């Protein structure tokens, strides 16, 4: 009986270890949901850490940003394909709706990718992982895309975003706060890459957060606890019968 209990415990441990290794090594694109929060610059979910770009000087390229909010999140910018702007430049970059109201008095800062270049990718890395990323997008274009780092190469295109927000590609009247939620187990989002074949991909109030896990996530967590509990139970039986 004791030997049987030990073998069962070892088998469960081996299966759990193999499952963990497979989860860690198999590359896959995570599953995301996309939600429109409307034409509201300040629609970031409660509790988010937010990057407003207000600490930058217009016309400069950001390198490191510290978020507002309690989480103390840092974002590092690489690629040299983005500048912080506070106005609009005809046929190049256009301040998102909601930012334009203050243009006459100096403007409200936002990020323009890939200005000053005509095309490119800007990478933003966070100092911790998250399950949710939100941002206020200006004139949403079908050809722009966002790659979510740490999620197996998940890419969401402007066409997919427009399918949720509605409107016409390139129409600034369709500026929208969009929330992307990674529903795959784990806080996997470690950064984002913004890619555009032409200037510019305009964004503001980039936010990150860790929300409540989806029901499927809770199911996997409970299964994991169940396996651990069963293994501990078998170990107790072995010890009692020694």
C-alpha positions as MATLAB code, in Angstrom:
seq = 'XXXXXXXXXXXXXXXXXXXXXXXXXXXXXXXXXXXXXXXXXXXXXXXXXXXXXXXXXXXXXXXXXXXXXXXXXXXXXXXXXXXXXXXXXXXXXXXXXXXXXXXXXXXXXXXXXXXXXXXXXXXXXXXXXXXXXXXXXXXXXXXXXXXXXXXXXXXXXXXXXXXXXXXXXXXXXXXXXXXXXXXXXXXXXXXXXXXXXXXXXXXXXXXXXXXXXXXXXXXXXXXXXXXXXXXXXXXXXXXXXX';
ca = [
       0.000    0.000    0.000;
       2.788    2.380    0.888;
       4.696    1.666   -2.308;
       1.539    2.107   -4.358;
       0.912    5.456   -2.679;
       4.436    6.604   -3.368;
       4.226    5.584   -7.009;
       0.902    7.397   -7.451;
       2.317   10.542   -5.872;
       5.385   10.369   -8.071;
       3.220    9.870  -11.150;
       1.076   12.905  -10.347;
       4.198   14.976   -9.745;
       5.690   13.837  -13.038;
       2.501   14.650  -14.949;
       2.265   18.069  -13.324;
       5.909   18.785  -14.124;
       5.491   17.657  -17.727;
       2.385   19.833  -18.090;
       4.240   22.860  -16.707;
       7.192   22.266  -19.032;
       4.927   21.900  -22.050;
       3.105   25.108  -21.142;
       6.407   26.935  -20.859;
       8.011   25.664  -24.040;
       5.222   25.448  -26.621;
       5.020   28.705  -28.567;
       1.507   29.871  -29.271;
      -0.418   33.071  -29.889;
      -2.578   33.975  -26.922;
      -6.302   34.591  -27.205;
      -7.449   38.208  -26.920;
     -10.701   40.099  -26.625;
     -11.061   43.616  -28.047;
     -13.496   46.104  -26.520;
     -14.385   49.645  -27.552;
     -14.732   52.042  -24.612;
     -15.878   54.891  -26.858;
     -14.486   58.259  -27.871;
     -13.190   59.123  -24.436;
      -9.534   59.988  -23.881;
      -9.828   59.130  -20.186;
     -11.626   55.798  -20.502;
      -8.785   53.676  -19.077;
     -10.217   51.090  -16.640;
     -10.112   51.956  -12.945;
      -6.861   50.827  -11.327;
      -4.810   51.004  -14.521;
      -1.301   52.391  -14.717;
      -1.399   55.062  -17.432;
       1.243   56.645  -19.651;
       0.076   60.145  -20.660;
       3.308   61.476  -22.286;
       2.712   64.763  -20.466;
       6.195   64.771  -18.924;
       7.819   64.936  -22.375;
       8.676   67.915  -24.521;
       6.763   67.981  -27.790;
       8.926   67.040  -30.757;
      11.183   64.699  -28.776;
      11.453   60.908  -28.796;
      10.484   59.198  -25.523;
      13.008   56.819  -23.932;
      11.564   55.998  -20.504;
       8.099   56.803  -19.168;
       6.776   56.396  -15.639;
       3.075   55.721  -15.249;
       0.500   57.546  -13.240;
      -1.353   55.370  -10.732;
      -0.238   53.215   -7.836;
       1.524   50.366   -9.634;
       4.750   52.217  -10.416;
       5.088   50.841  -13.930;
       7.988   51.832  -16.181;
       7.918   51.731  -19.972;
      11.094   51.745  -22.065;
      10.917   52.903  -25.695;
      13.212   51.585  -28.429;
      13.256   51.779  -32.198;
      13.584   55.520  -32.703;
      10.361   55.512  -34.700;
       8.125   57.714  -32.558;
       7.923   61.234  -31.188;
       5.715   62.958  -28.676;
       3.588   65.641  -30.354;
       1.000   68.175  -29.201;
      -0.252   69.551  -32.504;
      -1.215   68.262  -35.947;
       0.908   68.346  -39.097;
      -1.002   68.152  -42.378;
      -0.685   64.795  -44.153;
       1.713   63.481  -41.486;
       0.223   63.194  -37.990;
      -3.156   64.135  -36.577;
      -3.938   64.700  -32.907;
      -6.627   62.247  -31.758;
     -10.080   63.595  -31.013;
     -10.123   64.765  -27.412;
      -6.520   65.927  -27.617;
      -7.406   68.590  -30.178;
      -9.438   70.778  -27.821;
      -6.301   72.131  -26.179;
      -4.177   72.588  -29.310;
      -4.593   76.367  -29.296;
      -3.100   76.573  -25.793;
      -0.106   74.335  -26.454;
      -1.804   71.032  -27.008;
      -2.133   67.758  -25.152;
       0.775   65.364  -25.677;
       0.312   62.094  -27.550;
       2.598   59.576  -29.283;
       3.045   59.587  -33.067;
       4.437   56.353  -34.575;
       6.450   56.247  -36.902;
       7.255   59.956  -37.130;
       9.838   61.351  -37.968;
      10.328   58.332  -40.240;
       7.812   57.497  -42.935;
       7.359   53.925  -41.642;
       8.609   51.641  -38.907;
       8.086   49.928  -35.577;
       8.333   51.357  -32.080;
       8.769   48.897  -29.199;
       7.565   49.643  -25.684;
       8.692   47.225  -22.953;
       7.140   47.150  -19.475;
       9.006   46.244  -16.288;
       6.381   43.606  -15.380;
       3.689   41.511  -17.060;
       0.009   42.343  -17.530;
      -3.226   40.855  -18.817;
      -4.737   44.060  -20.211;
      -3.529   46.915  -22.403;
      -5.644   49.907  -23.340;
      -4.979   52.932  -25.512;
      -6.727   55.868  -27.091;
      -6.194   55.564  -30.854;
      -6.494   58.493  -33.254;
      -7.403   57.959  -36.900;
      -7.531   54.151  -36.913;
      -5.980   52.756  -40.107;
      -6.449   49.210  -41.411;
      -2.731   48.842  -42.192;
      -1.481   49.592  -38.662;
      -0.823   46.712  -36.266;
       0.005   46.021  -32.634;
       2.188   43.089  -31.562;
       1.801   42.019  -27.933;
       5.170   40.892  -26.570;
       5.308   37.817  -24.346;
       2.144   36.315  -25.849;
       3.621   34.053  -28.509;
       3.619   36.737  -31.174;
      -0.025   37.821  -30.973;
      -0.696   40.520  -33.583;
      -3.868   42.597  -33.844;
      -4.421   44.679  -36.963;
      -6.186   47.943  -37.590;
      -8.816   46.033  -39.544;
      -9.614   43.910  -36.487;
      -9.854   47.026  -34.332;
     -12.156   48.788  -36.805;
     -14.392   45.713  -36.851;
     -15.056   46.437  -33.163;
     -15.082   50.227  -33.111;
     -16.779   50.772  -36.469;
     -16.110   53.672  -38.786;
     -13.853   54.238  -41.761;
     -10.104   53.737  -41.936;
      -8.193   56.994  -41.454;
     -11.180   58.992  -40.215;
     -10.088   60.909  -37.102;
     -13.719   61.261  -36.052;
     -13.493   57.553  -35.187;
     -10.873   57.997  -32.450;
     -11.606   55.383  -29.807;
     -10.343   54.069  -26.496;
      -9.711   50.364  -27.114;
      -9.069   47.723  -24.458;
      -7.182   44.507  -25.309;
      -7.491   41.645  -22.803;
      -5.283   38.549  -22.895;
      -7.597   35.719  -21.807;
      -4.866   33.064  -21.866;
      -3.576   31.890  -18.474;
      -0.899   34.174  -17.006;
       0.025   37.857  -17.052;
       1.918   37.477  -20.307;
       1.963   40.944  -21.877;
       5.461   42.332  -21.316;
       5.305   45.049  -23.931;
       3.812   46.212  -27.212;
       5.116   46.988  -30.683;
       3.352   49.542  -32.852;
       3.957   49.095  -36.581;
       2.871   51.286  -39.471;
       3.943   51.431  -43.134;
       3.554   55.205  -43.113;
       3.361   58.029  -40.612;
       1.512   58.061  -38.384;
      -0.087   55.752  -35.825;
      -1.343   58.159  -33.140;
      -2.021   56.978  -29.593;
      -2.518   58.476  -26.139;
      -3.126   57.378  -22.534;
      -1.575   53.938  -22.937;
      -2.729   51.859  -19.963;
      -1.839   48.492  -18.432;
      -3.634   46.452  -15.792;
      -4.199   42.976  -14.408;
      -7.893   42.179  -14.360;
      -9.931   39.348  -12.875;
      -9.121   36.018  -14.581;
     -11.635   34.638  -17.062;
     -13.762   31.642  -15.971;
     -11.570   29.298  -18.042;
      -8.528   30.604  -16.190;
     -10.137   29.910  -12.819;
     -10.939   26.373  -13.988;
      -7.283   25.676  -14.790;
      -6.185   27.190  -11.470;
      -8.627   24.964   -9.555;
      -7.464   21.868  -11.475;
      -3.886   22.714  -10.533;
      -4.799   23.102   -6.856;
      -6.699   19.823   -7.049;
      -3.658   17.937   -8.358;
      -1.469   19.401   -5.624;
      -4.091   18.597   -2.974;
      -4.434   14.997   -4.193;
      -0.684   14.522   -4.092;
      -0.493   15.893   -0.533;
      -3.398   13.663    0.508;
      -1.635   10.541   -0.820;
       1.518   11.565    1.036;
      -0.407   11.877    4.298;
      -1.863    8.371    3.824;
       1.624    6.987    3.267;
       2.927    8.619    6.411;
       0.014    7.437    8.550;
       0.426    3.820    7.430;
       4.169    3.633    8.035;
];
